[in-house]
Amino acid sequence: MKFIINREEILIPLQQIVSVIEKRQTMPILSNVLIVVEEEFLYLTGTDLEVQIIAKICINLATVGSITVPARKFLDICRLLPNGAEIKFEQQHDKVKISSNKSKFSLSCLPAENYPEFSESVLDNSFVINEGKFKKALDKTLFCMANQDVRYYLNGLLLNISNSKLKLVASDGHRLSIYEDSLNDGTGYEARIIFPRKAVIELNKLLDDPDVDLKIDFSSNNIRVYIKHLTFSAKLVDSKYPDFSKVFQQAFFEPIHIHKQELKEALTRVAILANEKFKGITFDIAQHSLRISTHNPEHDEAEEEIAIEHSGEPLTIAFNAQYLLDAISNLDSDEAVLTIASNSSSCFIDEPTECAYKFIVMPMRL
């Protein structure tokens, strides 16, 4: 097998593929990228057996064949060659020769037939969505996913489709984000699937063109997303996502409208002296002011006051400052609306006008 390719044509697909390959592998071949040449196309494949990316690149001067090469070494070679360099790739027995101008490299490789197959069930559901719309949905939700929680269904993101309605939900048990939107075409089915955390993060990195449409195929076990020259596949979390609808079925205090940037800056300053582990800050809400305060085990204290209009009873409630900042930073409007449940069990953070997303933060006990 041999081919000639321009550095720029292979570099970005190779970077995208290497990002899903884990540095520590139980199988040495999973540290490699699978390279297949068929007719006028070069296929690059990388996987950790949970997530897989296949890139398809057009090439001219090529001899068919397949081999696997160390992914990060191959990427570093391509990355450090000069811009516009022409790369010659040739397999010679159990070695691969890579040359460009006066640079020559020889890499040990492993046979392609030993590369593990990514197992997929029949993908019987599909829908089409604008890439920009889907990226926004992921951006507004993924930061609330849990990381290494024993409740493994929280280490991911719920995708709920009900005919033409799309809903994405993420929660780590302390906060929750919900994004709702409509698809252009009805799907005719209802489905709930859970994306694993790594798949969500890697997929979000690949979405960079708001003007194209994505085709997404899925079953109860697998999902496949077609992104221009890439095919992204992932195994889904086999579990049921908890029912979060009860959080809406309760009484609330009067909403508090606050200038977003003013609140964000005040929270950022007060959080400097918050307990490093818990990041706890206290809200003292009165008729005309919101006092934000904190203290830590070193007996440091911080306090900020913001003018607000609040017609309800005075209220004291504590939150994780970082959770509030994450939610407020993801609002698009200049104004944040905080709506606290009357039993102080949760705080809704959204915008004054009807928007596609909502953030919910649970209070802390300080």
Buried (B, 14 or more C-beta within 10 A) or exposed (E): BBBBBBBEBBBEBBEBBBBBBBEEEEEEBBBBBBBBBEEEBBBBBBBBBBBBBBBBBEBEEBEEBBBBBBBBBBBEBBEEBEEEBEBBBBBEEEEBBBBBEEEEBEBEBBEBEEBEEBEBEEBEBEBEBBBBBBBBBBBBBBBBBBEEBEEBBBBBBBBBBEEBBBBBBBBBEBBBBBBBBEBEEEBEEEBBBBBBBBBBBBBBEBBEBEEEBBEBBBBEBBBBBBBEBBBBBBBBBEEEBBEEEEBEEEEBBEBBEBBBEBBBEBBEEBBEBBBEEBBBBBBBBBEEEBBBBBBBEEEEEBBBBBEBEBEBEEBEBBBBBBBBBBBBEBBEEEBBBBBBBEEBEBBBBBBEEEBBBBBBBBBBEB
